[in-house]
């Protein structure tokens, strides 16, 4: 996907999109499995369809944006804007996102998120959410990637939210989604990661304005190396389940498994990432030598020897020699 093309794409009603949490970079997700009737602490759930966050691309991450007012068949009136009240329809199960006054699985003080059939008109109000764009005013159009937003439940005023703690095995250890009552919480922002389809069947890829390509900044090797290590640590810390690209520690010394990072089938081009053997062995040997030296020094000191002299003793000896 070309980032420049999608940066300014306006989102319209009946678009099918994927939504990511700004901080954890996990997709808003749902599947057919239900919440268990009773949790481990004895609390009761609604036994509704589970709504979670999932780190990998999946059809269960796809949601359609539905209007709650009459809109024109074509034109600018179909653009979703700041403060609009919307519904989110889960594509695979054809159910509407909902939250209600039921405690979430991991946080009794927060509300449970689930989905419900569109046929249940008596629960319609529970499926209404107000779009609150960051640093926006009435009339501001919602855009993919750049349009960070909060989604506030209209009846209860809670915000759509997720946090890193994983749900139990009955939810495949995925990340919990719940209704956050703290309206000032800065971790309640989300963004549309990708527009999957247009509900009208039109070519949605041409809705962009011209965006000047950003100038690529040159960075030193050390800065790139440090940045990559930090990104890898953050990504691994956010994983809540196994994935097919995982490698066991026994594979690390020789980089026996890699990851297909990028592929272009038309041009038959591919970027295949493998481990940094040089970095791995330098770090491993360096740590091993340090641990070995410190271990030998501690053992020698227990026997009354000083193989590595203290800096204090060295300074005193130097002063005596100068005095002589």
C-alpha positions in Angstrom: 0.0 0.0 0.0 1.3 3.4 -1.0 1.3 5.6 2.2 1.2 8.9 0.3 -1.9 7.8 -1.6 -3.8 6.8 1.5 -2.7 9.6 3.8 -5.5 12.0 2.8 -8.2 9.5 1.8 -11.6 10.8 2.9 -13.9 8.2 4.6 -17.5 8.0 3.4 -20.6 6.2 4.7 -20.8 2.5 3.8 -17.0 2.2 3.4 -15.6 -1.0 4.8 -12.5 -0.2 6.8 -10.0 -1.6 9.3 -9.5 0.3 12.5 -6.3 0.3 14.6 -5.6 1.5 18.2 -3.1 4.3 18.0 -0.9 3.2 20.9 -0.9 -0.6 20.6 -1.3 -0.8 16.8 -3.8 -3.6 17.2 -6.9 -4.0 15.0 -10.4 -3.7 16.3 -11.6 -7.3 15.9 -14.6 -9.5 16.5 -15.4 -13.2 16.0 -18.3 -15.6 16.4 -17.2 -16.8 19.8 -19.2 -15.6 22.8 -18.1 -14.4 26.3 -18.4 -17.1 28.9 -21.5 -17.0 31.1 -19.4 -16.7 34.3 -15.9 -15.3 34.7 -13.3 -16.7 37.1 -14.2 -14.2 39.8 -17.9 -15.2 39.7 -19.2 -12.2 37.7 -21.7 -12.8 34.9 -21.3 -11.6 31.3 -23.9 -10.9 28.7 -22.7 -14.0 26.7 -22.6 -11.7 23.7 -20.2 -11.9 20.8 -16.6 -11.2 21.7 -15.0 -7.9 20.7 -11.2 -7.8 21.0 -8.0 -6.4 19.5 -5.9 -8.6 17.3 -2.4 -7.8 16.0 -2.6 -9.5 12.6 -4.5 -8.7 9.4 -7.7 -10.7 9.2 -11.2 -10.5 7.7 -12.6 -10.3 11.2 -11.0 -6.9 11.5 -13.3 -5.4 8.8 -16.1 -2.9 9.8 -18.6 -1.0 7.7 -19.5 2.6 8.6 -23.3 3.1 8.7 -25.1 6.5 8.9 -27.7 7.3 11.4 -29.3 10.0 9.3 -30.4 10.3 5.7 -27.6 10.9 3.2 -27.5 11.6 -0.5 -26.7 8.8 -3.0 -23.7 10.7 -4.3 -21.6 13.7 -3.5 -19.9 15.3 -0.5 -22.9 14.5 1.7 -21.6 11.0 2.0 -18.3 12.1 3.7 -18.1 11.2 7.4 -17.3 14.2 9.5 -16.4 15.2 13.1 -19.2 14.8 15.6 -21.2 12.6 13.3 -23.2 9.8 15.0 -22.4 6.5 13.4 -22.8 2.7 13.7 -20.1 0.1 13.0 -21.2 -3.1 11.3 -19.0 -6.2 11.6 -18.7 -7.5 8.1 -18.2 -11.2 8.7 -20.9 -11.7 11.4 -23.2 -8.9 10.1 -23.7 -7.5 13.6 -23.5 -4.0 15.0 -20.9 -2.8 17.6 -22.5 -2.2 21.0 -21.6 -1.4 24.5 -23.9 -1.5 27.5 -24.0 -1.4 31.3 -22.3 -4.8 31.8 -18.8 -5.1 33.3 -15.9 -6.0 31.0 -14.1 -9.3 31.5 -10.9 -7.9 33.1 -12.0 -4.5 34.4 -15.3 -4.5 36.5 -15.3 -0.7 36.5 -15.4 -0.6 32.6 -18.1 -1.6 30.2 -18.2 -4.7 28.0 -18.2 -4.3 24.3 -20.1 -6.8 22.1 -22.2 -6.9 19.0 -25.8 -7.4 18.3 -28.1 -8.2 15.3 -29.4 -5.2 13.4 -32.9 -6.7 13.7 -33.1 -5.8 17.4 -34.6 -2.3 17.1 -35.1 -2.0 20.8 -31.3 -2.0 21.3 -30.6 0.5 18.5 -29.5 3.3 20.9 -26.8 1.0 22.4 -25.2 0.9 18.9 -24.8 4.6 18.4 -21.4 6.2 18.7 -20.2 9.8 18.2 -17.0 10.3 16.1 -14.6 12.8 17.8 -11.7 13.7 15.6 -8.5 15.0 17.2 -8.0 18.8 16.8 -11.1 19.2 14.6 -14.1 21.4 14.3 -17.6 20.7 13.0 -17.4 19.8 9.3 -13.9 18.4 9.4 -13.8 15.3 7.1 -12.6 12.0 8.6 -9.5 10.7 6.8 -7.7 7.4 6.9 -4.3 7.1 8.8 -4.1 10.8 9.6 -7.6 11.1 11.2 -7.0 10.1 14.8 -10.3 9.8 16.6 -12.2 8.8 19.8 -15.4 6.9 19.6 -17.8 7.8 22.3 -20.9 5.8 23.1 -23.9 8.1 22.9 -26.1 6.7 25.8 -23.4 6.0 28.4 -20.6 8.4 27.2 -17.8 5.8 27.6 -15.0 5.7 25.0 -13.9 2.7 22.9 -10.6 1.6 24.5 -8.1 -1.2 24.7 -5.1 -2.0 26.9 -2.2 -4.5 26.7 -3.5 -7.1 29.1 -4.6 -10.3 27.3 -7.9 -12.1 27.8 -7.9 -15.8 28.8 -7.8 -18.7 26.4 -11.5 -18.5 25.8 -10.7 -15.3 23.8 -7.5 -16.8 22.2 -5.4 -14.6 24.5 -6.3 -11.5 22.5 -6.3 -8.0 23.8 -9.4 -6.8 25.7 -11.6 -4.0 24.4 -13.9 -2.2 26.9 -15.6 1.1 27.6 -13.4 3.6 29.3 -15.1 6.2 31.6 -12.0 8.4 31.8 -12.8 10.9 28.9 -9.3 12.5 29.3 -7.4 9.3 28.8 -4.9 9.9 26.0 -4.7 6.2 25.1 -8.3 6.2 23.7 -7.3 7.3 20.2 -7.8 5.1 17.1 -7.3 5.5 13.3 -8.6 4.0 10.1 -5.7 1.9 8.8 -7.1 1.0 5.4 -10.3 1.4 3.3 -11.2 -2.1 2.1 -14.3 -1.4 -0.1 -16.8 1.3 -1.1 -20.4 0.4 -0.4 -21.5 2.0 -3.6 -19.1 0.0 -5.8 -17.3 3.1 -7.0 -13.5 3.4 -7.3 -12.6 4.6 -3.8 -8.9 4.7 -4.7 -9.3 8.1 -6.5 -10.7 10.1 -3.6 -7.4 11.7 -2.6 -5.9 15.1 -2.9 -2.4 15.6 -4.2 0.1 15.0 -1.5 3.7 16.1 -2.0 6.1 13.2 -1.3 8.1 13.7 1.9 11.8 14.2 1.7 13.6 11.2 3.0 15.8 12.2 5.9 19.3 10.6 6.1 20.0 8.9 9.3 23.2 7.3 10.6 23.6 3.6 10.9 23.7 3.7 14.7 20.3 5.7 14.8 18.7 3.2 12.4 20.0 0.2 14.4 18.7 1.6 17.7 15.4 2.5 16.2 14.9 -1.0 14.7 15.8 -2.6 18.1 13.2 -0.4 19.9 10.5 -1.1 17.2 11.1 -4.9 17.5 10.9 -4.8 21.3 7.6 -2.8 21.2 6.1 -5.1 18.6 7.0 -8.2 20.5 5.7 -6.7 23.7 2.3 -6.2 22.1 1.9 -9.8 20.9 -0.8 -11.7 22.7 -0.8 -15.0 20.7 1.4 -17.3 18.7 1.9 -16.6 15.0 3.3 -18.6 12.1 6.5 -16.5 11.9 7.6 -17.1 15.4 11.1 -18.6 15.9 12.4 -20.7 18.8 15.5 -19.7 20.8 17.4 -22.6 19.3 17.1 -21.0 15.8 18.4 -17.6 16.8 22.2 -18.3 16.7 22.1 -19.3 13.0 19.0 -17.3 11.8 17.3 -20.4 10.6 14.0 -18.7 10.0 13.2 -15.3 8.4 10.2 -13.2 7.5 9.0 -12.1 4.1 8.7 -8.4 4.9 7.6 -7.1 1.5 6.6 -8.7 -1.8 5.7 -7.3 -5.3 4.3 -10.2 -7.4 4.1 -8.1 -10.6 7.8 -7.3 -10.6 8.8 -10.4 -8.8 10.6 -8.5 -6.1 10.8 -9.3 -2.4 12.5 -8.1 0.8 13.3 -11.1 3.0 14.4 -10.2 6.6 16.8 -12.5 8.5 18.4 -12.0 11.9 21.6 -9.9 12.3 24.1 -12.7 12.8 27.0 -10.2 13.5 25.0 -8.3 16.1 23.7 -11.5 17.7 27.2 -13.1 18.1 28.9 -9.9 19.2 26.3 -9.3 21.9 26.3 -13.0 23.0 30.1 -13.3 23.2 30.3 -9.9 24.9 27.7 -10.8 27.5 29.3 -14.2 28.0 32.8 -12.7 28.6 31.4 -10.1 31.0 29.5 -12.7 33.0 32.5 -15.0 33.0 34.9 -12.3 34.3 32.5 -11.2 37.0 31.8 -14.7 38.1 35.5 -15.6 38.3 36.2 -12.4 40.2 33.4 -13.1 42.7 34.7 -16.7 43.2 38.3 -15.5 43.7 37.2 -12.9 46.2 35.5 -15.6 48.3 39.0 -17.3 48.4 40.7 -14.1 49.5 42.2 -13.2 46.1 41.8 -9.9 44.3 42.2 -10.6 40.5 40.4 -7.4 39.7 41.6 -4.7 42.0 39.2 -2.0 43.3 39.8 1.5 41.9 40.2 2.7 45.5 43.1 0.3 46.2 44.7 1.2 42.8 44.5 5.0 43.7 46.1 4.4 47.1 48.9 2.4 45.6 49.6 5.1 43.1 49.8 7.7 45.8 52.3 5.6 47.8 54.5 5.2 44.8 54.4 9.0 44.1 55.3 9.7 47.8 58.3 7.3 47.6 
